[in-house]
Amino acid sequence: MALLEHINSPGDLQRLNMSQLPEVAAELRRHIIDTIAQTGGHFGGPLGCVEICVALHYVFNSPKDKLVWDVGYQAYAHKILTGRRDRFHTLRQWEGIAPFPRVEESEHDTTNPGHGSTSISAALGYAVARDLKGTDESVIAVIGDGSLVGGLALEGLHQAGHIGTNMIVVLNDNEMGISHNYSSLARYLRRLRTDPVYRHTRQHLEEVFKKLPGGELVIEAGQKVRAGVKSMVVPGMWFEELGYHYLGPVNGHSLPDLVTALKTARSLGGPVLLHAVTTKGKGYEKAEEKQIKWHAATPTDFKDVKAVEGTPTPAAPPSYTQVFADTIIELAEKDERIIAITAAMPGGTGVDKFIEKFPTRGFDVGMTEEHAVTFASGLALSGLRPIVAIYSTFMQRAYDQIVHDVCQVREGLPVTFALDRGGLVGEDGATHQGVFDLSYLRSIPHMIVMAPKDEGELRQMLATCIAHEGPAAVRYPRGTGVGVTLDAPLEPLAIGKGELLRGAGDGVKNKDLELGVIAIGNSVQPALQAADVLIGEGHRIAVVNARFVKPLDEELICATARRAKRLITVEENAVQGGFGSAVLELLHREGIEIPVTLVGVPDEFIHHATPKIQRRELGLDADGLQYTMRRQLPRKRKATAVQ
């Protein structure tokens, strides 16, 4: 750390000689590896972008010049170089620095990225604002090849090329998103990287023309003819047709090449696309060899843990993702209409297992959530049963397509939406929390919305989705299940029917319950744990597993409300417009007057911490719910002595 410990700002970096930059990059890489080995986090992407970060801060003057990052885990080295080295060990930790750039954290952070494909549009906003204000700062967007296929990225790319303002797009091309990239654009970039004609022709173009019969005439024949000839042989011609000066491909791990290219890009004027070829996981052998596995890492990934002989480790329950993957394969074995679709997350969603089993019926469409949903609508209109598996936070990007292309057609098309990572997701922070889906989905006509209390119920809900003749969504949390057996028959649930887990009894009287608790999804288990403590103390409490956000089990909820003195709804979702709001609407419509407390995620963005800490702070764990329940119970009157 001989050099890095003296770098507290980009100005400190710029005072170094070019010959010292590789050592800075090596120290940065070691610092990132050592930190993630302790904290966990994104790994392969940040390592691959180290030299790009160093070169950008060596050539440009942040914060005056604007560096706009796409999918901000590329920017770990950027954080370290901009005064956060001493706090980098708090990355993704409770009250530590954010996992992605955050404008509230540093003047060097220009946006709050987290979702992909956003950088070019935001950078164009900075560039146009600069032009309108008459200032002279440079604006640079850094985007990966996985993000470049997204619709928003292409929209920004087209508009920037049309306007023609000074702006640089650095394409960090490592042939990977979270998984491998499969698209025609990926194929084009691969050709730019590997075809020797593409790589070496630009500088020799006119010399080649001069050696051909009539070559001088071709050179002088005008821009249109020349462009037509160039399109056959010049690298990056597609970008040039969009209005960009194309530079590259350059070695994204060669600091001399990057610095020279960035200085050239700055001097050209107009939109420039610099194509830098990098290796995901660069500098850590295991990450280079297994790039998908090492996209992100946990501390245990860095340890060689050997089991002690004779002491078998108890098997943990399967994750919800694993149960989802196994279940849709089981369903697909019996129903050839089932198709599985994901958007750049085959491993994260479990669709990779489906693709392996049914290679012609599984699709990874890349970082194109909107396309995934409308693609599914075409499949459904053709009589198939598509399952769209996307993380809750990323499904937000396809809201219009869910409304317009699925739910507005006929009485809604039979598309299943599987929302992984529903609820609080932990250290990835505000951009990744899946706490809005119950709200944004239940407002759509014809949509059925479910959330399981455990992994066994997830299996039943997936069967329910496939059997239903319209759109249906099931959201489930990150992490392992609760450990229930999974050998029950794979049969659909009755739509709109919940279950009473506590508080049943014959001959109950009106208002015999002190409290009714109505919970949904992964909030059911902590609610049940909290209620059981109070029931053990003699309190009369009912606990309902709602199962369905839409349609509600109106009969069960109303019956519980009529028996109870107070109600609590519990959800790991935004309170605004969520499950609790749906219960309130029902009670109001039925004229049932009862005090109701809504427990869920408040009207704020939830920042990075472990899910355990997040639930504790929000009162969504068993202890917090027990505290809330106690406050709703009738207070016992103190006995007074009779004189």
Order of alpha helices (4+ residues) and beta strands (2+ residues): alpha-alpha-beta-alpha-alpha-beta-alpha-alpha-beta-alpha-alpha-beta-alpha-alpha-alpha-alpha-alpha-alpha-beta-alpha-beta-alpha-beta-alpha-beta-alpha-alpha-beta-alpha-beta-alpha-beta-alpha-beta-alpha-beta-beta-beta-alpha-beta-beta-alpha-beta-alpha-beta-alpha-alpha
